[in-house]
Amino acid sequence: MKLTPLFRLTFVYHPKNQKEAAECVLALSRAFAPVSKDPAVSNLDTPPDVWDRVEVKSITSQAAWNELDAGEGLTRKTLYVVLVTEQLVDDPGMTLVLDSIATRINESAKTGGGYGLLAYSLSTIALKKLPPVFKGRQVKNIESLGEDRIIAHKLGLIALHRARLLLGENEKSETLKLFISHAKHDGVFFARALENCIKDIPELDAWYDAQNLGSGDDWFTEIREAAGSCVFVALRTNAYELRSVCLDEFMTAYSNGMPIVVVDALMQPVSAPSSVPFASVPNVRIDDGNTYRVLTAALREHLRLLLMRSVAGECAPVGSCPRVWLRLPTLAATKLAFAFPSLPESRLWLVPKAQTRQEEFSALRDWLAQNSPPVALEYVESLR
């Protein structure tokens, strides 16, 4: 049985603008797609992924809209991305589609519903013919995203950001903390480049770049307080594992179940074994210098956490406040969670794909059952 989508991105454009929209369609699909599987093992049984409950649809006709609209009410959250052109606003059928979107956005603004709008224009003339709600949402010219080759990348990032706001606990907050952990010896230039990349993305100006590491501030407390709303980006250079402050930061984030992305910036072709669990979190390489790929991975990891919280909301008992872990917590992380009473009390912990580590899962569940307060540990997938 097909599960109800947790989130849907609907990209609306006119079929005569297929050439202009092609790169955007590809970028949006990649931004929200499940992680690609190795074709060599794609026929093996794998646990379901929360990304399987995200849909990306392209609408280029009224008929396609009507077909999609039949099941629209079942989707939890929907982001409409519209490419505004003269062909779009002059087509009677597509005008009805725009009016339908405008109605939903207006209702969402009044009721706090789950609809969002992101629109860019290829024509200043077309802007005058849009429904009023579009004009109130600041439809920008597509050139505002920069050079042609990076427009699609930026659009994908902004769409991920808007999805995060729709799925987040506080839709009015546009701040996502980005903690950049790096060794100053050989990672400072990379950190600065990433910071500049963030500043170059419209709508992401409010991101917080915590890169003044080792300044004497209480980063341990800050990371704990940011758990669940902060993405930890580790720049794994040659010196990273030699710096105790970097390792402390990584393990604190890891122990708190924070979204983590590792940027593999190692220079040597062969690396020695590491005691740090880098392989258990997404790793990104940017041999071509595309720092946007790092931001995409970071936003996706935070969005994955929000999607799993939505799954938990479907399954958890009414009134409960389950804690979602992005990965199976270690025993040390579990003990650490109990050591901080300031964290919200939760009697139910959910982790994804834990059945792939059955022995460790069972051991942790047994430990939790023997200690007070008792916590029920479950797979996310087992509660569907």
MOZI-V510639 format. One record per run of one state. SS is the DSSP state (2 for helix, 1 for strand, 0 for the rest). FROM is the first residue (numbers start at 0). TO is the last residue. If there is no record, write none. Layout:
BEGIN
((SS & FROM & TO) (SS & FROM & TO))
END
This chain:
BEGIN
((0 & 0 & 5) (1 & 6 & 11) (0 & 12 & 13) (2 & 14 & 31) (0 & 32 & 37) (2 & 38 & 40) (0 & 41 & 48) (2 & 49 & 52) (1 & 53 & 58) (0 & 59 & 60) (2 & 61 & 68) (0 & 69 & 70) (2 & 71 & 73) (0 & 74 & 75) (1 & 76 & 83) (0 & 84 & 84) (2 & 85 & 89) (0 & 90 & 90) (2 & 91 & 110) (0 & 111 & 113) (1 & 114 & 120) (0 & 121 & 122) (2 & 123 & 126) (0 & 127 & 130) (2 & 131 & 135) (0 & 136 & 138) (1 & 139 & 140) (2 & 141 & 144) (0 & 145 & 146) (2 & 147 & 166) (0 & 167 & 175) (1 & 176 & 180) (0 & 181 & 182) (2 & 183 & 198) (0 & 199 & 206) (1 & 207 & 208) (0 & 209 & 217) (2 & 218 & 225) (0 & 226 & 228) (1 & 229 & 235) (0 & 236 & 238) (2 & 239 & 241) (0 & 242 & 242) (2 & 243 & 254) (0 & 255 & 257) (1 & 258 & 263) (0 & 264 & 276) (2 & 277 & 279) (0 & 280 & 280) (1 & 281 & 283) (0 & 284 & 290) (2 & 291 & 314) (0 & 315 & 321) (1 & 322 & 324) (0 & 325 & 329) (2 & 330 & 337) (0 & 338 & 346) (1 & 347 & 350) (0 & 351 & 352) (2 & 353 & 368) (0 & 369 & 374) (1 & 375 & 378) (0 & 379 & 379) (2 & 380 & 382) (0 & 383 & 383))
END
